[in-house]
Amino acid sequence: MAWLVLIIAVVVAAAFVAGRLDDRSSLASHVYVVLTKSTATDNPPGEAAGHVSVRPANYGDAPIFGLAVALHAFGHRRRFWRFQPREQWWTGAPVPAGVRTYPMIEPDSSGQTVELPVPEGLPPRRDPQVILTFRDSNGRRWVRWPNGKLQSASLTRRWRAHRPPNRPPVM
């Protein structure tokens, strides 16, 4: 009988933790980026790479802060990305001039659409990979990977590594 009570307690605890995790990501789950690929140029076919129009969107109930959009041609997420600095989360290098930041995006709106260069060597039928990083209104940090997966980045090393220490300068 005691083992049955123990099993029920574990199931209830697991359901409670899962519900808390869902509540925590509810603000961030409505943030994504819209890509529009365009190759309209005056150059002959095959010479111009074109551009990608990027528009971050926040259709949640609260604003988001410090949103960064990073464009990559190739690569994948590192296995232990949480222990790496932000620049080393992804195996491929970012596209030159392919990073944009937005200080804040209001609820139920989108950021300004920007045109970013298409990475060289990208096959014509393949979209570039986009990584979004941002903070929700509760101060939690999030990453949306190119496959659409949303993960918490609050415990990662990269934000702490780039912050100046809160100490006065040594004389």
Stockholm file with secondary structure:
# STOCKHOLM 1.0

chainA/1-171         MAWLVLIIAVVVAAAFVAGRLDDRSSLASHVYVVLTKSTATDNPPGEAAGHVSVRPANYGDAPIFGLAVALHAFGHRRRFWRFQPREQWWTGAPVPAGVRTYPMIEPDSSGQTVELPVPEGLPPRRDPQVILTFRDSNGRRWVRWPNGKLQSASLTRRWRAHRPPNRPPVM
#=GR chainA/1-171 SS CHHHHHHHHHHHHHHHHHHHHHHHTTTGGGEEEEEEEECCCSSCTTTCCCEEEEEEEECSSSCEEEEEEEEESSCCBCTTGGGSCGGGSBSSCEEEEEEEEEEEECTTEECCCEEEECCTTCCTTCCCEEEEEEECTTSCEEEECTTSCEEECTTCSHHHHHSCCSSCCCC
#=GC SS_cons         CHHHHHHHHHHHHHHHHHHHHHHHTTTGGGEEEEEEEECCCSSCTTTCCCEEEEEEEECSSSCEEEEEEEEESSCCBCTTGGGSCGGGSBSSCEEEEEEEEEEEECTTEECCCEEEECCTTCCTTCCCEEEEEEECTTSCEEEECTTSCEEECTTCSHHHHHSCCSSCCCC
//
